[in-house]
Structures are given as C-alpha cells and as structure tokens.
Amino acid sequence: MEKTFAAYGLPGEPGTDAFWAAAGPPASVPAGSGWVTLFLWRGSPASVDFESWSEPVPLRRWADTDCWYAEVAMPARLRVTYRFRTDGGSAYADPLNPAGAGGDRSIAATPDCPAQPHWPDLGADDVLPLPATRLRWAGRLGRRTVRVHPAGGGGPVVLLLDGDDWLYLHPAMTAFDSAVAQGDLPPVTLVFLPAQDREAEFGCRAELWEAIRDELLPLVAGSGVPADPDRLVVAGQSLGGLSAMYAALELPGLVSGIACQSGSFWWTPDAAHRADPMGGPVGGVIAARLHERPDLSGLRVAFDVGEHETRMLPHCALVETLTERAGATVRVSRSAADHDRASWRHALLRDVAWVLTRT
C-alpha cells in the first residue's frame, strides 16, 4: 500500500513506533461540504460504534500491522459519542482520545463544532466527582437514591432528569460549578434524578410529577442543602424533554422553566407499537394538548435539537411554535449534533442560564 495518513498529520507508516507516538484523537480533513475523520484502534478486529448518528463502522487492518482504522465521512458541524467494540463484544473508550464520557465512551467533534466551555476532558480511568448529599427517596414510585449539589452555594432547584447520565457519563457537577464560578450561570441547586424505567416514567405520566411535587421536593427542602424549590427548572433530554413539557402542561405552577434538548415530541401512547414510531401525528400528544391553547404565561422554555436530527425537526418545530403561542417565553436553538448526549452538554448549561434570566 502506498497510502499513508500524512494528511491527518501522522508521520511514517501506520503501525510503526513513530506513527503510534504521534497518534491522538480522531483527526479530520475537509471533504466536500463536510469532513473525513480518521479513527484509530490498536490491536484486534473492532468497529466504531456511534451513540446515534451512524450504524457501526468496521475497522480495516493496515497490512499485517497492529493498526486498525476507519475513515468516516461526516457532515459539517457534528459532535458524536463513540466507542470501539471488539469482535468479542467488549466495548472500550478510545485510549488515544482524552475526551471521555464514562468508562467506555469517547467524544469526537469535527473542527467546525463550537467549543463546549466548562466541560473537562475526562479519560476512561478518571473517576467523576459525586455530590456529597445523598437522599434516599422512598415513596409511591419505589426507592431510589437522589444526589443533590448546591453549585455556587445553591439557589433555584434544577432537576436533572436521567440524573445518572449527568453523574457517571458527563461531569455535570463540575461543569455547573465552573459556569457559576465564571459568571455564566447564577447559583443553583442541582438535583440528579435517576430514571428506573425511562419509557414508563417519562411517557407523559402524572404519577411521576405528583411524586416529585409531593415527596421529592419536600425531601430536598428538608435536606439542609440551600435550595429554593419554589423556583423549579427541569432539564430533560429526549423522553426527558417530553416529560418536562408534560409536567408544565398538566401540573400548572409546578415548573417555572424548562431546558429541553431533543424532546421526543413524536411520542403518543401507541408510538412503540407502530412500525415507525416517529411517523405518527406531528408533535404527538404534546402538540395536541397545546392546540387547546393552555395558559403558559410565566413559563420559560429553551428548546434545542440537533441540526442533523432530520426526523425530529418537524415534531420539535411545531411544539416550539405552539408553546410560544400559548404564552410561554421561548428560545429555540439547533446544536451541531445528532441525538447525542455529547451535544446536549453545552445546551444544558446555556439553556438553564437563559431560563433563570429574568428580564
């Protein structure tokens, strides 16, 4: 083979000591209106598995060396979570990439992606810090452990749905502390709510939000952690974003603001039984409820969705329009991503800050 990877800034022939000494995170070169990105893996047969954007991409071996690689065409402005999966089924973070997400995932971005300030690079072996306050919530929905953290000394409650993702995959506590310290966010009290059954809990169920109102928020108020539970901001992604909007619609006065990333507004009770879950009525049950023109005055909602989530966009756009028409103060943005937690990180901080801004 005459081809080398010099275009990606790598010297020498793949598999040599000089090559591996220079190898690093996935590198991209321009290709048409987008990019081609080089993923490298050392050792055994494997594939690159992406969180949502693409089907797995098999790696090719360079001659008889220990270098396995894939050159993956990517559109402009794309940030992805990925991992390497061996033929035996084991999953690994990229050992050449310092930007990790939990123990077996890594993050890559095309060069035109905007920066994500406040989120530190964490390798596969790094241990994420956890909030010191741990609440045992035992109520009508069973038992679960809820972590609480007063960023900047505490303030309005920010309820993070899928809280375990923000504890163990992405270091939200560190990011919020940094944002508060640098003046990009007011002090808040973070409440990390783990999901036990996402499809059941977040599928527009009043029981979840009644339990949050009647049990969890009083528990937080009595925990000794400085908090203002009367100003509740809910941050939710995917089905979590759907559930947050449901709470604002069906339990008036409970939620004062929502940071919604990639809300699953295609959802209807029978969506899971359709051959194409997203192929139902545009905006799903949330749009149907908003067509009734509820009064959402006083509610602030920041909507964000990945610009590459083409099938989600019509559902989200309709809900955004109807929410504003119902009287809410609305902000709409599109992120450089598909349906991926790596993209929701920046929107999470930015949108919580906006929701808490009072004009």
N, C-alpha and C positions, 0 to 999 in steps of 0.2 A: 504494500500500500504506500502510495506517495503522499496521501493526505496527512496533514498534521493539524493540531489545534492552535497554531500560531495566531490565527485571527482572534482567538479568545484570550490572548496574552500568555499562553503557555509555551514554554521553550522545550525543545527536544522532542524525542519520540515518546508517545504515550507508554507508560509503564516503567520508564527509566527513573532513577533516583532524582535526577534534575526535574523531571516532569512532576513527580509527586511532591517534591519540595515546594514547587510553585503553585500547586493546585489549591483551589479555595472554593468558595460558594459558587453556585450556578452563575455563569457569565453569559451575557447576551451580546449579539451583534445585530445591526439593523438588517431587516429583510422586508422589502416592500413597504407596506404601511405599518408593519409590526416588527417582530424580533424573532431570532432563533436563539434558543437558550441551551447551553451545554450542561448536562447533569452527569456527574462522575461518581462511580462506585468502584471500590477496590475489593476484589476477592472473588465472589461466586456469582452465578447467574441470579438476576433480580429484575424487578420492574420498578418504575417510578409511579407511585400511587398518589393521585391528587385528591384533595378533600371533596371537590365538587366539579371542578372545571372540565376535567377530561377523563376519559377511560384510562386505565393503566397503560403506560408506555413501556414495552420491553426494552431492556438494555442490550446492546451489542458488545461483543468482546473484541478488543483490539488485538488482532493476530493471536499469538499464544501467550499474551501477557496477562497480568492481573488487573488490567484496566477494562472496565465495562462502562459504557457511555450511551447517552441518548441525546440527539439534537432535536429539540422540541420547538415547533413553530408556535409562537404566542402572539396574540394581538397586542396592540398598543395599550398601555396602562392596565397591567394585570398583576395583582399580588395573590400568591397562592400558598396554601399549606400542602406539604407533600411529605412522603416518607418512602423509603426503599423497602420493598417486600421481596424476600428471597423465594426461591422455588419451593423451599420447605414450609413457607407460610409465615415465617418470622418477620416482624416489622422493625425498622430501625430509623432513627433520625440520621441526617446526613452528617457524618463525622467531619466533613470539610467545611461545614457551614455553622457559624456561631449563633445564628438566629434560630432558636428553637421554640417549640410550642409543646410543652410536656416532654416526657421521656422518649417518645418515638416519632416525633414530628418536627419538621423544619419549615422555614418560611423563605420564599424566594419572591423577588419582585423585578419586573422589567425596569430598565433605567429611567423611564419617564414617569414612574409612580411617584406621587408626593410622599414626602417624609412622614414618619409617624413619631413625632416627639413624645417623650415621656415613657415610651415602652422600651425597656432594656433588652439587649440581646442576652438570651439565656441558652446555654448548651444543654445537651441531653442529660448530663450528670449534675447540673445545678439544681438545688433544692429551692423551690419558691417559698418566700416567707408567707406565713399564715397569720390572720388576725388573732390577737391574744384572747379576745372574748368569744366564748363558745356557748351558745344557748341550746338547751335540749327542748325542742318543741314537740310535745306530745298532746295531740288533740284529735279532732274528728277525722283528720286525714292520716292518722297514724303517727309514727315517730320519725324525726329527722333532726340532724344537727345543723344549726344555722350559725354562721360566723358573722361577727359584727366588728366594724372598724371605723373609728372616728378620724377621718382624714382632715388634717388641719385643726383638730380639736373638736370636730363634729358640727353638725348643723342639720339641714333638711335630710330626711331619710331618702336614700337612693336604693331602691330594691332591685338587685341584680338577679333576674331570672336566669336559670341554668347556672346557678352560682358556682357549682363545682368547676365548670369550664374556666371561670374567671379566677378560681383559686389554684387549679392544678395544671392548666394548659397555658394560660396567659396571665401574667402577674398584674392583675388589676389593682391590687392594693398599692404596689409600688408605683404604678402609673398615676393613680389618683393622688397619692402623696406628692409626687413630683409636680403634677399640674397645679395643685393647690399652692405648693411652695413657690412656684414661679408666677403665680397670679393669673393663671389661665382658667381657674375654677375656684368658686368660693368653697369654704369648708363644708363638708358633707359627712353624713354617717352612712357608711356602706353596709348593706345587709345582703349577705350572699345566700340566696335561697336555692338549695339543690332540688332538682326535679327527681321524682321517683319513677314516674311514668309520663313522659312528655306528651304523648298523644292523648292520653286520658285527661291529664291535668290542664293542658293548655288548649284543649279543644272546646273553648267557649263554655266553661263550667262555672256556674255561680258558686259552687261549693268551695273551690279553691280561694276565691276572693273574699267570701264570707269568713272563711277561717283566717285569712290574713288580717282582715279587719278586726275580728272578734278575739283572736288568740295571739297571732304573731306580733302585731304592732303593740298591744299592751305588754307583751313579754319584752320587747325591745325597750319600751318606755320605762319598765321597771328594772332594767338590767344594770343601771348605774352608768351606762355609756351615754355621754352627752348626745342628745338627739332631739329633733323636732318632728315627731311622727305626724303632726297635723299638716305638714308640707311633704307629701309623698310623691316622689318621682319614680316611675317604673321604667327600667331599661330592659328591653326584650328583643331577642333576635329570632327570626324565622317564626316558629309557632309561638315563641315567647312574645313577639311583637303583636301577633294576632290576639293573644290573651290579654295583653296590656290594653289594647283598644276595646276589647270586650268589657274589661273592668270599668273603663271610663264611661262606656255607654250604659251599662246595666247597674252600676253602683254609684250613682251621682254623688259627688262630693268626696269620694274616697281618694281619687287620684287627681293631683294638681298638674302633673306634667308627664310626658312620655317621651323617651328616646327609643325610637323604633327602627331597627335595622332589618331590612329584608323581610318584612312582615309577610306571613303566609296568608295573604288575603284572598287566595283562591279557595280557602277552606270552606266546606259545607259538611254537614253531618255524614253525608254519604260519599264524600270525596275518596276515601280509602277504598271504596268498593267499585269505583269507576276504573276503566282501563287506563284512562288519562286523568289523574287527579286534578291537574290544572286546567282541564278542558271544560269545566262547568261554567256557571254564570260568572261574568267578570266582577271581581270584588267580593264574591262569595257572600256569606251571611253578614259580614260587617257592612258591605255596601248596601245590602238590602235593609239593614237597620238604619243606616244613615239616610237612606231615601225617605224615611219617616220624619226627617228634619228634627232630630232631638236638639235640645239646647246644650251646646258645648261651650258656651261663652265662659271665659275664665280658664279654660284648659289650654295648655301649650303643648304642641306636639311637633317633634322633629322627626321627619321621615327620611330614611336613607335606604338606598338599594343599589346593588352593584350594576354598573352600566352594562355588564356582559350577561346579566340575568334576563335575557330577552323575553322569556315566557312569563316572568314575574312582573315585568314593567307595566303591562296594561292593568293588571289587578291592583298594583300599588298606586298607579296614577289616578284611577277612579276613586279609591279610598282617600287619597290626599285631597282631591278636589272636593269631595263630599264633606270631609271633615272640616275644611275651611268654610264651606257653605253653611255648616251647622253652627258656626260662630267661634270655633277654636282659632287660636293664633297658631299658624302652621309655617314650618320651614321645611323645604324639600331640597335634597341633595342626592347626587349619584356618586358612588365610590368606584375606584379603579380596581374592580374585582368582580368575581362571580359570587356564588352563595358560599362564603368562606369566612370563618372566624377571623382570619388574618386581616381582612378588610374592615371588619366591624370594630376593631380595636380603636382606631383613630376616631371614627364616627361616635363611638361610645363616649369618649371624653368631651369631644367638641359639642355633641348634642346635649349632653347633660348640662354643660356650662350654659348653652343657649337657653335651655328650658328654665334654668334657675335665674336667668336675667329678667329683671322687671323694668320695663320701660315706662 
